[in-house]
């Protein structure tokens, strides 16, 4: 009986051991719409961020929303920024079609620009409870030495 229990525990441990790498990989995956340690939903399909030279895809940008209809911009790059690069996300808020404000990851409530070695940032949240608000997110990557634009991408204007 004891031998059967030990054998069963060994099989269960081996099975859980096989699952551990997948769970670790899942938590390390690049999730959409991160805001701190929580996540929202993508309001519309993500938009590609493309390199200025060559035009290849280097990441995605999206407008995100939580259950309280607060909106934020989020971008994730496919590779970490190099020592000479940084990235930024901008969220435009429109009222009745007119631009009222633009915020960035550097504003209070955001997680700061995408620094060397990092891949993502999010802006602070803005309310969107009124049906009169619409939003657009865009992201740009720059050379920290010259200020040259390296990559850009934007969503449509959405609700």
N, C-alpha and C positions, 0 to 999 in steps of 0.2 A: 504493500500500500504506500509506504513512504517513498519507495523507488518510483512509483507511478506519479506521485505528487511532484517529486524533484524533476522527473522527466517532463511533466506538463509545464512546470515553471521554467525549465530550460527552453522549451519550445516557445512559450509566451515571451520570454526575454529576447530570444532571437528574433521573433516577429516584431517586437517593439523596436529593437535595434535597427531593423530594416526600415522602419518608418521614421526614425529620428532624422536621417539626412533629408528626407523629403519635407518634413516639418520645418527643419532649419532653413532649407532652401526657400520654402514658402514665405517665411517671415523675412527673409532677406530680399525677396522679390520686390520689384518696384511697383507699389500699389498706386492706383489713381486716387486723386482727391484727398491726399493726406492733409491734416491740419493738427499739428502737435502729435498726440498719440491716438487721435481719432480720425475717422474717414467720412467723407461725404459721398454724394453721388455726382457723376458727370452730368451736367445739364444738357449737353449736346455731345456728339462725337468729338474726340480729341482732334486737335489740329497738329500737323507736322511742323517741327522747327527744322529749317533747312539751312545748310551752310551757304554763305554768300558766294564763296568760290567753290565751284563744283556742283552745288545744288543738292547734295546728298542729305538724307534725313539724319539729324543728330539728336532728336528728342521729340517730346510732345508737350503741348500746352492745352489747358482746359479751364472752363468755368465750372466751379463746383458749388453745391448747395447742401445745406443741412436740413433737418426736419423742421426747423423754425424759419425757413426761407431766408437764411443768411447766406450770402454769396462770397466766394473768394476765387482768386486766380491761383493756379498751380502749374508748375512745369517740372518735368523730369527729363534730364539729358541721358543719352545712352551711355556715355562715358563721363567720368569725373573731369572737372575743369583742370586744365594743366596749370602749372605755376604762373603762367603769364596770361591767364584767362579768368573772367568772371561772368556770371549770368544774372539776369534780373527778370522778374515777372511784373507786369503792369496790369491793373484791373481798371477798366473804364466803366463808370456808371453813368447812364443816360436817364433823363426824366423827360418823357414825352418826346424822345428822339434827340434831345439836346444834351451834349456832354456836360455833366455837372462836376465830376471830379475824377482824378486818376490817382490811384495809390500803388505802392510797390511793396516788395518784401521787406524793404528797409523801414517802412512805417511801423509805429507801435502796434503789436499784435501779429506782425509777420515774423518770419524766422531769419531775416537778413538775406542779402544777396547770395547767390551761389558762389562760394569761394573755391579756390584751388583745392582739389581733392573731393569736392562735393558734387552732387548730381541734381539736387532739387531745392525748390523754395516755394513758399506760399505767402500770399498777401494777407493782411488783416481781413476780417469779415465785414461786409456791408449789408445792411438790411435790404430786403427786396420784397417786403410784405405788400406794398402797394403795387398794383398791376401796371402802374405807370413807369416802373423802373425796368431798364434792360441793361445788359452787361456784355462786355467784350474783354477777353484776356489776350495778352500777347507777351512773348518772351524774346529777349535778345541776349546774345553773348558777345562780349567785347574783348579786345586785347587790353590788358592792364598796362601795357607799356605805351601803346600808341593811341588807344581809345577807338581803334578801328572796329567797325561792326563785323563780326565773324559769322553770326547765324541769326535768323529771325523766323518767327511764325506767329500767327494770330488766329483766333476763332472768329466766327461771325458774331454779329450783335444778336444776343438771344435773351430770352426771358426764362 
